[in-house]
């Protein structure tokens, strides 16, 4: 009998050692001491504490803080070299990051980003790291605390002028391969908070909840989300994108099995599904119903904030609805711009853009491509520098300050501008004189209404005889496949001397090119 106990003990020890023998590799980067913008208070602490946390969970950690471009590339290369044979890879980054044309970039501490060209030489594409992880490792975890308000992105947008719309707020949504989970400090397109303590709210919650015995990573991230919502008063909502095909437990339970999770009084899955359904709504009843069902839910504070915003939003007749349903005189939208609903703010800006002649189209509060183009035109003709083409209270105030038309009146064919309006051009038919028709049997030629178009003088001097017949051919001759870097617009001049422009709806879609 003692022999049997010893044999069982040896077997259990062997099994446990096999479970712990999986190779785990992590890359941790924290950039605080930026040289050309104000330093960040927390990323250095965040990276140091996360390194200690991961080493305690059995990770082989490649760690770097306050890295310049050469330093970032050096630690990334070291990390990629260690991925061979790894079962689990993890990447954590804290510092400045930005999105341009839907692509995410990490900013080393020596980045200036004074122009669009600098992006390729001073920043590190995030896909460089993600692609290497997905090629080498079956399970990949990525944590990005890089959505802070970024002055480098403002510098870049300023230098790009009318193309500044391609520089977005925060980070862009990232597609994942099978077996990858990416967690952002907040929703894509939003900015996260640094917090007032040693760590940011997101990293503080990660340090607290990652590696709970027997706890699956997806359930740990639910706990992280709840903590960040509480710490920021509902202003910051961590977001993740997962294609994991099974449970990932960073620290096995005492018995080597995942822990049996006791569900809270409110079903978290049902609560999250309900919130995803109503979060963009403007009907107060939906948020009242949520608070009635989940009075202490993860999104309770956010629901109350949405209700306050709805109460302040102007109604269709220009009044403001009170909690009792009565209508009172609306306050000045400019004074309340900081608290109004995003859709109401967008609608107000669309109305002002149409008023100054910048043609935003339908005033429905949906901020799409037409609204961005109208705001871009306003910035161009108003001689303004906008860091982004997203709606904001500052943009609304600037629009309201304009008392006259800003964008020029553009009339359609067969129209002309008169008195600030486009009117149809009328052509009077000229009857032939009797002297022109007497003694002649010639049938009058029917006018086709066409006019001879005379090209500009500089184009008359160029024959462009050596240019390809099709601008698509010119594009393929000048650009290799995949060289668009996520852009949706490219302009260039062919070797023959003729300029062309190409557009596409989204990354991965075919280009549509035309000669200029």
Secondary structure, 3 states (H helix, E strand, C coil): CHHHHHHHHHHHHHHHHHHHCCCEEEEEEECCCCCCCCCCCCHHHHHHHHHHHHHHCCCEEEEEECCCHHHHHHHHHHHHHHCCCCCEEEEEEECEEEEECCEEEEECCCCCCCCCCHHHHHEEEHHHHHHHHHHHCCEEEEEEECEECCHHHHHHHHHHHHHHHHEECCCCCCCCCCCEEEEECCCCCCCECCCCCCCCHHHHHHHHHCCCCCCEHHHHHHHHHHHHHHHCCCCCCCEEEECCCCCCECCCCCCCCCCCCCCCCCCHHHHHHHHHHHCCCCCHHHHHHHHHHCCCCCCHHHHHHHHHHHHHCECCCCEEECCCCCEEECCCCCCCCCCCCHHHHHHHHHHHHHHCCCCCCCCCCCCCHHHHHHHHHHHHHCCCCCCCCCCCHHHHHHHHHCCCCCCCCCCCCCEEEECCEEEECCCCCCCCCHHHHCCCCCCCCCCCCCCCCCCCHHHHCCCCCCCCCCHHHHHHHHCCCCCCCCCCEEEEECCCCCEEEEECCCCCCCCEEEEC
